[in-house]
C-alpha cells in the first residue's frame, strides 16, 4: 500500500472534491405536490397513462372520467428536452394528437403548477 499520491493523482483527487454535484431540479418535488393536490381534491386520477392507440405517448397524470391529461414540463434543468426546438415540437405534436382524440390537456412548469387545482375546478364545472 502506498502512502503518497503522485502530483497527477493529487490534482484528480482535488478536482473530484471541488466539482459540485449536479443538483436535481425541483421536478420531482413539483410532481409530488401536483399528485398531492389531486389526492386532496378527491379526484380519481392515474399516472403515466398511454392515451394514444398507436404511439407510446403518456400523460404524467390523467383524470379519465373527464378525459383530462396533465403534463409537467420540467424546463429548469440543463438537459431538459422541453427546451430544445426538437423536444418542444415533439411535445406540441403529442398535445395536438391528444386533443384530436378528445382530451383536454393541461401543461405546467415549476413556475405555474400551483394553479392546477383551480384550473381543474374551472374546467370540470363546464363539463
TORKOL-4160 file (C-alpha; in steps of 0.2 Angstrom, whole numbers, padded with zeros to 4 digits, m for minus):
127
<pt num="1" X="0000" Y="0000" Z="0000"/>
<pt num="2" X="0007" Y="0017" Z="m0005"/>
<pt num="3" X="0005" Y="0032" Z="0007"/>
<pt num="4" X="0008" Y="0046" Z="m0005"/>
<pt num="5" X="0000" Y="0052" Z="m0021"/>
<pt num="6" X="0008" Y="0057" Z="m0037"/>
<pt num="7" X="0005" Y="0076" Z="m0042"/>
<pt num="8" X="m0007" Y="0070" Z="m0055"/>
<pt num="9" X="m0017" Y="0059" Z="m0043"/>
<pt num="10" X="m0017" Y="0073" Z="m0031"/>
<pt num="11" X="m0024" Y="0085" Z="m0044"/>
<pt num="12" X="m0038" Y="0072" Z="m0049"/>
<pt num="13" X="m0042" Y="0070" Z="m0030"/>
<pt num="14" X="m0044" Y="0089" Z="m0028"/>
<pt num="15" X="m0054" Y="0091" Z="m0044"/>
<pt num="16" X="m0066" Y="0077" Z="m0038"/>
<pt num="17" X="m0069" Y="0086" Z="m0021"/>
<pt num="18" X="m0071" Y="0103" Z="m0029"/>
<pt num="19" X="m0083" Y="0098" Z="m0043"/>
<pt num="20" X="m0100" Y="0102" Z="m0037"/>
<pt num="21" X="m0113" Y="0088" Z="m0038"/>
<pt num="22" X="m0127" Y="0092" Z="m0050"/>
<pt num="23" X="m0142" Y="0097" Z="m0041"/>
<pt num="24" X="m0158" Y="0089" Z="m0046"/>
<pt num="25" X="m0172" Y="0102" Z="m0052"/>
<pt num="26" X="m0187" Y="0103" Z="m0041"/>
<pt num="27" X="m0197" Y="0092" Z="m0054"/>
<pt num="28" X="m0199" Y="0078" Z="m0043"/>
<pt num="29" X="m0205" Y="0089" Z="m0029"/>
<pt num="30" X="m0217" Y="0099" Z="m0040"/>
<pt num="31" X="m0224" Y="0082" Z="m0047"/>
<pt num="32" X="m0226" Y="0076" Z="m0030"/>
<pt num="33" X="m0235" Y="0092" Z="m0025"/>
<pt num="34" X="m0246" Y="0090" Z="m0040"/>
<pt num="35" X="m0251" Y="0072" Z="m0035"/>
<pt num="36" X="m0255" Y="0078" Z="m0018"/>
<pt num="37" X="m0266" Y="0092" Z="m0025"/>
<pt num="38" X="m0275" Y="0078" Z="m0035"/>
<pt num="39" X="m0277" Y="0067" Z="m0019"/>
<pt num="40" X="m0283" Y="0082" Z="m0008"/>
<pt num="41" X="m0296" Y="0087" Z="m0021"/>
<pt num="42" X="m0303" Y="0069" Z="m0021"/>
<pt num="43" X="m0300" Y="0066" Z="m0040"/>
<pt num="44" X="m0299" Y="0048" Z="m0046"/>
<pt num="45" X="m0283" Y="0050" Z="m0056"/>
<pt num="46" X="m0270" Y="0039" Z="m0063"/>
<pt num="47" X="m0251" Y="0041" Z="m0068"/>
<pt num="48" X="m0241" Y="0038" Z="m0084"/>
<pt num="49" X="m0256" Y="0034" Z="m0095"/>
<pt num="50" X="m0254" Y="0029" Z="m0113"/>
<pt num="51" X="m0268" Y="0039" Z="m0121"/>
<pt num="52" X="m0264" Y="0036" Z="m0140"/>
<pt num="53" X="m0269" Y="0019" Z="m0149"/>
<pt num="54" X="m0253" Y="0018" Z="m0159"/>
<pt num="55" X="m0239" Y="0030" Z="m0151"/>
<pt num="56" X="m0231" Y="0027" Z="m0134"/>
<pt num="57" X="m0236" Y="0045" Z="m0128"/>
<pt num="58" X="m0241" Y="0046" Z="m0110"/>
<pt num="59" X="m0248" Y="0059" Z="m0098"/>
<pt num="60" X="m0240" Y="0062" Z="m0082"/>
<pt num="61" X="m0257" Y="0062" Z="m0073"/>
<pt num="62" X="m0274" Y="0060" Z="m0080"/>
<pt num="63" X="m0292" Y="0060" Z="m0074"/>
<pt num="64" X="m0301" Y="0048" Z="m0086"/>
<pt num="65" X="m0319" Y="0052" Z="m0080"/>
<pt num="66" X="m0317" Y="0070" Z="m0088"/>
<pt num="67" X="m0304" Y="0065" Z="m0101"/>
<pt num="68" X="m0291" Y="0077" Z="m0094"/>
<pt num="69" X="m0272" Y="0074" Z="m0096"/>
<pt num="70" X="m0260" Y="0083" Z="m0086"/>
<pt num="71" X="m0242" Y="0086" Z="m0091"/>
<pt num="72" X="m0227" Y="0093" Z="m0080"/>
<pt num="73" X="m0213" Y="0100" Z="m0091"/>
<pt num="74" X="m0198" Y="0101" Z="m0081"/>
<pt num="75" X="m0189" Y="0115" Z="m0090"/>
<pt num="76" X="m0177" Y="0120" Z="m0076"/>
<pt num="77" X="m0163" Y="0108" Z="m0078"/>
<pt num="78" X="m0149" Y="0110" Z="m0090"/>
<pt num="79" X="m0154" Y="0095" Z="m0100"/>
<pt num="80" X="m0172" Y="0097" Z="m0102"/>
<pt num="81" X="m0179" Y="0090" Z="m0119"/>
<pt num="82" X="m0193" Y="0103" Z="m0117"/>
<pt num="83" X="m0181" Y="0117" Z="m0120"/>
<pt num="84" X="m0175" Y="0112" Z="m0137"/>
<pt num="85" X="m0184" Y="0116" Z="m0153"/>
<pt num="86" X="m0185" Y="0097" Z="m0157"/>
<pt num="87" X="m0191" Y="0092" Z="m0140"/>
<pt num="88" X="m0203" Y="0106" Z="m0139"/>
<pt num="89" X="m0210" Y="0102" Z="m0157"/>
<pt num="90" X="m0212" Y="0084" Z="m0151"/>
<pt num="91" X="m0222" Y="0090" Z="m0136"/>
<pt num="92" X="m0233" Y="0100" Z="m0147"/>
<pt num="93" X="m0236" Y="0085" Z="m0158"/>
<pt num="94" X="m0241" Y="0075" Z="m0143"/>
<pt num="95" X="m0253" Y="0088" Z="m0136"/>
<pt num="96" X="m0261" Y="0091" Z="m0153"/>
<pt num="97" X="m0264" Y="0072" Z="m0155"/>
<pt num="98" X="m0272" Y="0071" Z="m0138"/>
<pt num="99" X="m0283" Y="0085" Z="m0142"/>
<pt num="100" X="m0288" Y="0077" Z="m0158"/>
<pt num="101" X="m0293" Y="0062" Z="m0148"/>
<pt num="102" X="m0304" Y="0072" Z="m0137"/>
<pt num="103" X="m0293" Y="0075" Z="m0122"/>
<pt num="104" X="m0291" Y="0092" Z="m0113"/>
<pt num="105" X="m0273" Y="0094" Z="m0109"/>
<pt num="106" X="m0266" Y="0105" Z="m0095"/>
<pt num="107" X="m0247" Y="0108" Z="m0095"/>
<pt num="108" X="m0237" Y="0115" Z="m0081"/>
<pt num="109" X="m0219" Y="0120" Z="m0077"/>
<pt num="110" X="m0211" Y="0123" Z="m0060"/>
<pt num="111" X="m0217" Y="0141" Z="m0060"/>
<pt num="112" X="m0236" Y="0138" Z="m0063"/>
<pt num="113" X="m0240" Y="0121" Z="m0057"/>
<pt num="114" X="m0249" Y="0128" Z="m0041"/>
<pt num="115" X="m0263" Y="0134" Z="m0052"/>
<pt num="116" X="m0268" Y="0116" Z="m0057"/>
<pt num="117" X="m0282" Y="0114" Z="m0044"/>
<pt num="118" X="m0290" Y="0130" Z="m0049"/>
<pt num="119" X="m0289" Y="0126" Z="m0067"/>
<pt num="120" X="m0296" Y="0108" Z="m0064"/>
<pt num="121" X="m0311" Y="0116" Z="m0055"/>
<pt num="122" X="m0315" Y="0128" Z="m0068"/>
<pt num="123" X="m0314" Y="0115" Z="m0082"/>
<pt num="124" X="m0324" Y="0102" Z="m0073"/>
<pt num="125" X="m0338" Y="0115" Z="m0069"/>
<pt num="126" X="m0340" Y="0117" Z="m0088"/>
<pt num="127" X="m0341" Y="0099" Z="m0092"/>
